[in-house]
Amino acid sequence: MVDGAAPPAPSVPAAPRRGRPPRTSQAELVTAAMTVIGRDGVGAATTRKIADEAGVPLGTVHYWFKDKAGLLDAVVRELLRRIETVTEALALSDETDYREALLATFRSIAEDDLGTQLGTYELTVLAVRTPGMRELAARQYQLYRATARHVVELALADSDLDPATVATLGELVAVTFDGMVLAWLADPDGADPEGVLAMLAHLLQLARTSGGPAA
């Protein structure tokens, strides 16, 4: 039986600094950051611009977050939290349901602000290219894999798959979604999300019934 425990969080935003807490919460600043990223891109999302968007002094941002990287990390976590809320519907019992749950997940992404979706890819490139920010890119993809693995654990909870196979299936789901969403953003008329997700659902069902590739 596969353990369906929630995925561990690789990191957490910096704890608030001491002093009188501002009225604006971390969540409100994350929302403001997502708005700025969606409208202007990651490169333009300075802490000052995010503070202006939230209508607060710059010091409020630095009260809640150690630096811009910490705030961007919180943005990634919020995006994944929203996706995971939908993808937990994968804990279903047959192939048709897998397909519908995967499509529902994709629709939740497609119906979100496209600028924000582009911003997640900008964030990855910026982090990889910027000294001192590479760890943020690594955490981003660690969270992707942890989220996908958690969903696969729920979906295959009644199977006898070993943890290594579950981890591989989780990575397959993560990289498939990551590549497919980027392809759809670049060429929405040429991409075929429904066909790709139908095949992915079929593979999940085969794994569930056959016990994995080594069975």
N, C-alpha and C positions, 0 to 999 in steps of 0.2 A: 504494500500500500504506500503511495507517495504522500509524504507529509505536505499539507497545504498551508503551512505557516507563512505569514507575511514575510517578504524579503527584508533582509537587514539593510539599514540605511548606511551607505559608506561614509557619509559625513553629514554634519548639521550646520546651519548658519551660526555665526558667532553669537554668543550670549549677549543680551543687552548690557550696556555699560551702566555703572552705578549712577545714581542721581535721580531726579524727578522724571518719571517716564513721560514722553510726549503723548499727546492725544492720538496722534496717527500711529496705527499699528504696523507691524511687519507686513501683514497681509495686504494692507492698503498700499504700501510702498512697492510690493511685488506687482500688484495690479497696475500701478502707475508705470513701473518699469516695462511691463508687457505692452502697455499702450504706446510708450515711446519707441520700443523696439519694433512693434508692428507698423508704426507710422514712419519712422525715420531710419530704422536699421540699428544693428548692434553698435556699429562704430560711432554713431551719433548719440548713443544712450549714455551720456555722462551722468554722474551722480547729481550734478547741478540741474540738468534738464529733467531728471526724474523727480527731484525735489520740487521743481516748478510745476510739473504735471500734477503732483500730489497736493500742491498748494501749501508746502511746509518749508521751513528754513532748511538749508543744507545740513546743518548740524543734526537734524532729525534722522537723516539717512545714516550718518556716521554713528549715531547713538545705537541704532539697531544692527548695523552691518559694519564689520571691520573695514571692508573696502569694496570696490566695485565687483571684484571676483566673487565675494560672498553673496552679494545681491543677485548676481547672475546665476549663481548656484541655486539660490532659492527660486529663481524664475524657472529653471529647468525642473526642479522638484514639483513645482505647482503644475507645470504642463503635464508631467508624467502622472501626477495624482489624478488629474482630470481624465487622462486616457485610461488609467487603471480602473477608474470607477465604471467605465463602459466595458472594458475587456474582461472584468470579472464575470461577465455573462457567459464566458467560455466554459464555465463549469456546468456543462450540459451533457447530454447523453448520446446524441447521434450526429452523423455527418452533416445533415441539413442544418441542424442547430449550430454546429461549428461554423459553417459557412455564413449563416445569418449573423452570428455574433461577430465574426471577423469583419463583415461588411458594415455592421453597425459601428464598429470601432473606426473603420476608415471614414465613414460618413461624419463621425464626430470630429475628425481631423479636417476633412474637406469643408465642413460647415463653419469651422473656426476661422478667425481672422488670418488670411493668407500671409499677411505681412509678418505675423507672429511665427507662423510655420517657417517662412524663409529665415526669420531671425534665429531659429534653432540651428540651422545649417551655418549661418554667418557666425554664430557663437562658436561652433566647433572649429571653423577655419581660423577665426581670430585667436582662440585659445591655443591651437596647435602652433600658430606662427609667432605668438608673443611669449618671450622669455618670462618665466614666472607664472604663466597661466596654463601651461600644458596639463597640469594636474586637473584643472577644471574640465578639460575635454575628456580626460580619462574617467573622471567621476560621472560625466554625462553619460558615457556609454556603459559604465558599470551599472548605473541606474536603469538604463534601457534594458540591459540583460536581466537584472534582478526583477524588474517589473514583468518582463515576458516570461521568465521562469516561474514566477508566482502564478501567473495566469495558466501556464501549462500544467503546473502542479494541481490547480483546481480542476482543470478540464479533464485530467487523467487520474483523478483521485482514486478511482476504482480499478486502476490497472496495476500490473505487477512490474512496471518498468523500474529499472535501477536508477539511482540519482544521477549517474553520469549521462544516461540517455535523456533523462528529463532536462538536464542542463543543456545538452546539445540541441534538443528540440526548442528550448527557450531561446537559445541564440539564433536558431533558424528563424523563429518568429520575429525576433528583434531586427535582424539584418534584412529580412524580407520587407517588413514595414518601412524601415529606414530608407532602403533603396527605392521602394515603390512610390513612397510619398515624394521623394525628390524627383523621380522620373515624371510623376504626375504634375508637380509644380512646374517643371521645365517644359513638358509637352502634354498638356491635358487631353488633347484630342488623340494623341498616338498611344498613350498609356492604356493598359487594360487591367485596372485594379480588380474587377470582378473575376476575370479569368485567373489571375494570379492567386487571389484569395480562395477561389474554389479549389485550386490545386493544393494550396496550403492546408485547407480543411481536410481534403482527401488524405494527405500525408499524416495529419494528426490522427485521423480515424484509423488508418492502417497501423500506426504505432500503437494505438490503444488496443486493437484487436489481435495484433501479431506479437506484441511484446518487444518491438524494436527491431533494428536491422540485424542484430546478432541472434535473434530467435530462430 
